[in-house]
Amino acid sequence: PTCAARSGPARPVPAMSLLLEAVGLFLATVGWALLAVTLFNSYWRVSTVSGNVITTSTLFENLWQSCATDSTGVYNCWEFQSLLELPAYLQASRALMITALVLGFFGLLCALVGMKCTKVVEDNPNVKAKMATVGGCLFVLAGLCGMVTISWYAFNITRDFFNPLFAGTKYEIGPALYLGWSASLLAILGGGFLFSSCRVSSSPEKSYGYPYKGTKSATSAPNIAPPRPRVDSNASSAGKYGKNAYV
């Protein structure tokens, strides 16, 4: 039998790694795209000013502008003019969301290079594994940036809404925040799957075979000592004690 016949069955690690990579890349890409949709969505916070049929209006804002619409469907929007006049949390939210999109873009590039089904750096599996790991980490960081932004913005909305001393317009959480939470979660899960795929593919395989030993030649055979002659027990006893010992 040959050496291949003695080896045990191969473990299906590459198939599991490919599955994790495909699922992780899909979830992370969808999450990153939804984060981009969330950033430009106008309904981060919504408020309704009640009145008669003519004067009832809805106010809604995002990180860039504030809009108002009345019951007739006509709406007007105006952008925030001065960056320095904005609250600190609004400025930080802009920076974090842009950072999330940039990290997601580079994470997508690294993940595409690191996937085993692509031909880029095909001859160096270690580099591909490292690129997949880096892509997964970037997607996780992008999801965390989006999660922190959405949660911080929602905290300020709920704080002003339940503050009885707040004299301004009280807003409620808009649908864009729910979309942002879902997008951040998908990006984190996708990045985690990409990172896990690298760990699965790099896990050592257990060997259940036996080492193959070839036949030894006549020249390499060890020297075997000749067998010692067998001595009869009666003869040895007679020689030791003499014939008179048995009389």
TALINRA-V423742 format. One line per field, one symbol per residue. psi: psi as a letter, one per 40 degrees, with the letter a starting at -180 (. if undefined). burial: # if it has 24 or more other ideal C-beta (glycine too) atoms within 12 Angstrom, else .. A space follows every 10 residues. Layout:
psi=???
burial=???
//
This chain:
psi=iiddddiiii ifdddddddd dddddddddd ddddddddde iegdiiihhi aaddehihhi iaedihihia eeehihihih dhddeiiddd dddddddddd dddddddddd dddeieeieh fdegdddddd dddddddddd dddddddddd dddddddddd deheeheahh iihidddddd dddddddddd dddddddddd dehihhheii hhhiiiidde hihhiiiiih hhdddddddd eideee.
burial=.......... ......##.# ########## ######.##. #######... ......#### ####.###.. .......... .........# ..##.##### #.######## ######.... .......##. ########## ########## ####.##..# .......... ####.##.## ########## ########.# #......... .......... .......... .......... .......
//
